[in-house]
Amino acid sequence: MTEVDNKSANLLAQETAQLEEQLQGWGEVILAADRILRWEQPWFPGAVMGATTLLFLMIYYLDPSVLTGLSCAVMLLCLADYLVPTLAPRVFGSNKWTTEQQQRFHEICGNLVKTQRRTVGWWKRLCVLKEEKPKMYFASVISSLLAVAWIGQQVHNLFLTYLIVSFLLLLPGLNQHGVISKYAGMAKREINKLLKHKEKKNE
């Protein structure tokens, strides 16, 4: 078991090092985004929501077709991929890169690798469920997709996308400040109370 853990840790370290090398030109930008998303300043959540709202209002006003929107998004990504590694050292100053920043950059890359692994793990579990319990797989997937389709029918596409993007952007800050753990704990306590209440009724 220890040998398996060592192999997993070595593989994780190797994948993290590879990702660090790939994102090296984006280091300063990633650290700046990390500070904003973790709400190091009290006005950062407002700035994130303001920028997100402005972007979606522009999309709503311009009302581009799917093809135009996709083309513009890919074009912006290509421009960022070309310009950021070139301009970032001039804007932020590469000589200011400290050991503390390098450590935080390493942590961010490690978290990204772990998130990727979790996503792959969930996909593998779904595949295993399909093989071992096809009826449960079919029922759970169909019911989930029906629920998502119903939500999509009730809420406007752009507004729903805005809500999802806003939540994902606020998630790191909510997690950092303990908001998610607080409300998750409250939900668990309420569920436990309901279960205990039902058990007492059954007795």
Contacts in CASP RR format, 6 or more apart in sequence:
PFRMAT RR
TARGET T0000
AUTHOR 0000-0000-0000
METHOD contacts of the structure
MODEL  1
MTEVDNKSANLLAQETAQLEEQLQGWGEVILAADRILRWEQPWFPGAVMG
ATTLLFLMIYYLDPSVLTGLSCAVMLLCLADYLVPTLAPRVFGSNKWTTE
QQQRFHEICGNLVKTQRRTVGWWKRLCVLKEEKPKMYFASVISSLLAVAW
IGQQVHNLFLTYLIVSFLLLLPGLNQHGVISKYAGMAKREINKLLKHKEK
KNE
12 110 0 8 1.000
12 113 0 8 1.000
12 114 0 8 1.000
12 117 0 8 1.000
15 113 0 8 1.000
16 106 0 8 1.000
16 109 0 8 1.000
16 110 0 8 1.000
16 113 0 8 1.000
19 109 0 8 1.000
19 110 0 8 1.000
19 112 0 8 1.000
19 113 0 8 1.000
20 105 0 8 1.000
20 106 0 8 1.000
20 109 0 8 1.000
23 30 0 8 1.000
23 109 0 8 1.000
25 84 0 8 1.000
25 85 0 8 1.000
25 88 0 8 1.000
25 89 0 8 1.000
26 84 0 8 1.000
26 85 0 8 1.000
26 88 0 8 1.000
27 88 0 8 1.000
27 105 0 8 1.000
28 88 0 8 1.000
28 89 0 8 1.000
28 91 0 8 1.000
28 92 0 8 1.000
28 93 0 8 1.000
28 94 0 8 1.000
28 97 0 8 1.000
29 84 0 8 1.000
29 88 0 8 1.000
29 92 0 8 1.000
30 105 0 8 1.000
30 108 0 8 1.000
31 101 0 8 1.000
31 104 0 8 1.000
31 105 0 8 1.000
31 108 0 8 1.000
32 92 0 8 1.000
34 104 0 8 1.000
34 108 0 8 1.000
34 172 0 8 1.000
35 44 0 8 1.000
36 44 0 8 1.000
36 47 0 8 1.000
36 48 0 8 1.000
37 44 0 8 1.000
37 48 0 8 1.000
37 169 0 8 1.000
37 172 0 8 1.000
37 173 0 8 1.000
38 172 0 8 1.000
38 173 0 8 1.000
38 176 0 8 1.000
39 45 0 8 1.000
39 173 0 8 1.000
39 176 0 8 1.000
39 177 0 8 1.000
45 170 0 8 1.000
45 173 0 8 1.000
48 169 0 8 1.000
48 170 0 8 1.000
49 166 0 8 1.000
49 170 0 8 1.000
52 162 0 8 1.000
52 165 0 8 1.000
52 166 0 8 1.000
52 169 0 8 1.000
53 162 0 8 1.000
56 158 0 8 1.000
56 161 0 8 1.000
56 162 0 8 1.000
56 165 0 8 1.000
59 158 0 8 1.000
60 158 0 8 1.000
64 72 0 8 1.000
126 137 0 8 1.000
129 136 0 8 1.000
129 137 0 8 1.000
129 140 0 8 1.000
130 137 0 8 1.000
151 160 0 8 1.000
152 160 0 8 1.000
155 163 0 8 1.000
171 180 0 8 1.000
173 179 0 8 1.000
174 180 0 8 1.000
175 181 0 8 1.000
END
